[in-house]
Amino acid sequence: MSPDLMEQLANQLGPNGLPYGLPIHPNLVHLTLGLFIVAISFDIVGALFPLEKRVFKFLAIPANSSNFFDVGWFNMVAAAVVTFPTVAAGFYEMLLAQPPSDEVSDWGLQGLETMLWHGVGGVLLLALIVGMAIWRGFQRYRWRKDRARQVQWSYLITGLGVFALMFAHGTLGAHLGGEFGVHVSADRLLRVGEDLSILNVLLPKMF
Amino acid sequence: MFEYLPPLNAHNLPYPDTLHPIVVHFVIAMALFAFVCDTIGYFTKNPLFFEVSWWNMAFATVSIFIAVIFGQVEAGLALPYQSSVESTLHLHTILGWSLSGVVAAITGWRYVLRMKDPKTIPMAYLGAGALLSGLVVFQTYLGDKLVWLYGLHTVEVVKAIRDGVL
């Protein structure tokens, strides 16, 4: 957003450029990524169960493939649900972002380019995650209800493809915070040459 | 020892970006989701949810030790530049190590409960899950402060420290 427009909100925003102390989006990202990656991982473990049977037996952990498919399904549903607020919070915080105009990231992208790709990627990933959850639901309750292996190989391979996209997408997000200093209080104060002692009073000092 | 490591980059790291905040996805999301599933399972009496929460806790237990290792490496390279940063980093470190014990202990308890009867959990276990969720949220808040308030391992802060501005 342009500095002139940001002036409209100047008295409501803290040094991080947000009306609250810490950004919300990166925290919801923990949930989206953790749930999605574990969902696909457990479906892979479930699909390859005949190979792992002995390992679980050796570890004395009772296990069967249907348990792993339960994790694959419920974690995927949770990932699909939680990704809506993740993307919503991301767009809110991106509208208030002011990356510096004179720097490029480790990947050679400028601030606005990084933001645009991260925004487009976020919507694409939301669509993919919701699509995967629906696909997973059809496999569980319709197409492969009575099969020993509840998931199609193509679903697992697509999941691995989404991992790759998530890696690239997450790195762009990391660049926004770690390199462009978007919504990082200390970075934004340093860029305008201000003293960092104000950081001690922004949030409860004890914690 | 340092001559065996790659040179430190603009984030003061021997590899491109911080890894600890990525590994913690698998502790934060799994521990919180396990508690959600336990709660749903407890009130709907559907034992499927107990399986899901047990495996999520098992995954969180493996992940938290990896998270602590990377956390320790990145804390060691973090250059806490004022006393408030240092005290937050210390608290995050102590709570992180403690959580590795707490998560492992709760998962161990759950293993025993599951061996006895995989279809129910006692109220006390649900309480332990609630307590763990609280600790995880607080620990995430401390980590958030280190990154988003104090900017540890961000290019701007590392540069300011190297230039002697901070």
Interface residues (C-beta under 8 A of the other chain):
Chain A: N16 G21 L22 P23 P26 N27 V29 H30 L31 L33 G34 L35 I37 V38 S41 F42 I61 P62 N67 F68 D70 V71 F74 N75 A78 D106 G170 T171 A174 G177 G178 E179 G181 H183 V184 S185 A186 D187 L190 R191 L196 S197 L199 N200 L202 L203 K205 F207
Chain B: A10 H11 P16 D17 T18 P21 I22 V24 H25 F26 I28 A29 M30 L32 F33 V36 C37 L48 F49 E51 V52 W55 N56 A58 F59 Y81 Q82 S84 T88 L91 Y111 R114 M115 P118 F138 T140 Y141 L142 D144 K145 V147 W148 L149 Y150 G151 H153 T154 V155 E156 V157 A160 V165 L166
